[in-house]
Amino acid sequence: MAGAFLVFAVEGIGCLLMALPLALPLAVLGGVVGHFMARHHRAPLLKGCGLRGDVERQSMRLVPRSVRHCEFTTGAPHLKGFFQTTRGEFRLVPLPGGRTRLEGRTWYTLRMHPQGYWTILADLIVHRIHDRVLDHIRRDAE
């Protein structure tokens, strides 16, 4: 019986060696693509809303009250460091017709795998936060 297992084991090794020329380049390509995706610097997430009035009017209304501190936390200690905001900003952008666009940007790092999957969810979360904050500021400004 042991001899039969040995024959099949040797035959299996032969099959693996024959598949190696096909599998090795694919494995290397997957490693290179995965490394690039993990190291790729992402652009910040951008969200905006329109405001009535020109930039000067809006800046006079918003700037005195614009100091905001936001601490994003998952509420779960075991996730600390896996999703971390690194920078955020708001900008007032002049638009034609005496209107203003308020833009919010957020930069973050994500250390969760598979990163492609978690990036989609993290982007959705950050966009929902942007929507909520920008809607609050828009209501306050108008």
C-alpha positions in Angstrom: 0.0 0.0 0.0 2.8 2.4 0.9 4.4 1.8 -2.5 1.2 2.9 -4.3 1.2 6.1 -2.4 4.8 6.7 -3.3 4.0 6.1 -7.0 1.2 8.6 -6.9 3.3 11.1 -5.0 6.1 11.0 -7.6 3.5 11.3 -10.3 2.0 14.4 -8.5 5.4 16.0 -8.3 5.8 15.5 -12.0 2.5 17.2 -12.7 3.6 20.2 -10.5 6.9 20.5 -12.3 5.0 20.5 -15.7 2.7 23.3 -14.4 5.5 25.4 -13.0 6.3 27.2 -16.3 2.7 28.3 -16.5 2.1 29.0 -12.8 5.4 30.9 -12.0 4.9 33.8 -14.4 1.3 34.3 -13.2 2.4 34.2 -9.5 5.2 36.8 -10.2 2.7 39.0 -12.1 0.2 38.7 -9.3 2.9 39.7 -6.8 4.0 42.7 -8.8 0.4 43.9 -9.3 -0.5 43.4 -5.6 2.7 45.2 -4.5 1.8 48.2 -6.8 -1.7 48.3 -5.5 -0.6 48.2 -1.9 2.0 51.0 -2.5 0.0 53.1 -4.9 -0.6 56.6 -3.6 -4.3 57.4 -3.8 -5.8 60.8 -4.5 -7.9 62.3 -1.8 -11.6 61.7 -1.7 -13.4 64.9 -2.8 -17.0 65.9 -2.2 -18.6 69.3 -2.7 -21.8 71.3 -2.4 -23.0 74.6 -3.8 -23.6 77.6 -1.7 -25.5 80.8 -2.5 -23.4 83.9 -2.5 -19.9 84.7 -3.6 -16.7 83.5 -1.9 -16.1 86.7 0.0 -19.6 86.6 1.5 -19.3 82.9 2.4 -15.8 83.2 3.8 -17.0 86.0 6.1 -19.8 83.8 7.3 -17.9 80.5 7.6 -14.3 81.4 8.5 -15.0 82.8 12.0 -16.7 79.5 12.8 -14.5 77.3 10.7 -12.3 75.8 13.3 -13.4 72.2 13.4 -11.7 69.2 14.9 -12.8 65.8 13.7 -11.6 62.6 15.2 -12.6 59.5 13.2 -12.7 56.4 15.2 -14.1 53.0 14.4 -15.1 52.4 18.0 -13.4 49.0 17.8 -9.9 48.9 19.4 -8.9 45.8 17.4 -9.2 47.9 14.1 -6.9 50.8 15.3 -4.3 51.6 12.7 -6.0 49.7 9.9 -8.0 52.8 8.7 -6.5 56.1 9.5 -7.3 59.6 8.2 -4.1 61.5 7.5 -5.4 64.9 6.4 -8.6 66.8 5.7 -9.4 70.2 4.3 -12.3 72.4 3.2 -12.0 74.9 0.3 -14.3 77.7 -1.0 -14.2 77.7 -4.8 -15.8 80.6 -6.7 -18.4 79.6 -9.3 -20.0 81.7 -12.1 -23.2 83.6 -11.2 -22.0 84.7 -7.7 -22.2 81.2 -6.3 -19.6 79.3 -4.3 -18.7 75.6 -4.1 -17.6 74.2 -0.7 -15.3 71.3 -1.2 -14.1 68.8 1.4 -11.2 66.5 0.8 -9.9 63.6 3.0 -6.7 61.6 2.7 -6.5 58.3 4.5 -4.5 55.1 4.6 -5.9 51.6 4.6 -4.1 48.6 5.9 -6.7 45.8 5.4 -6.6 43.0 2.9 -7.9 42.4 0.4 -7.4 46.1 -0.1 -9.5 46.4 -3.2 -12.6 45.2 -1.3 -12.0 47.3 1.8 -11.2 50.4 -0.3 -14.7 50.4 -1.8 -16.2 50.2 1.7 -13.9 52.8 3.1 -14.6 55.2 0.2 -18.4 54.8 0.8 -17.9 55.6 4.5 -15.8 58.7 3.9 -18.3 59.9 1.3 -21.2 59.5 3.7 -19.2 61.5 6.3 -18.5 64.2 3.7 -22.2 64.4 2.8 -23.2 64.8 6.4 -20.6 67.5 7.2 -21.1 69.4 4.0 -24.9 69.4 4.4 -24.5 70.7 7.9 -22.2 73.5 6.8 -24.4 74.4 3.8 -27.5 74.7 6.1 -25.5 76.8 8.5 -24.2 79.1 5.8 -27.6 79.7 4.1 
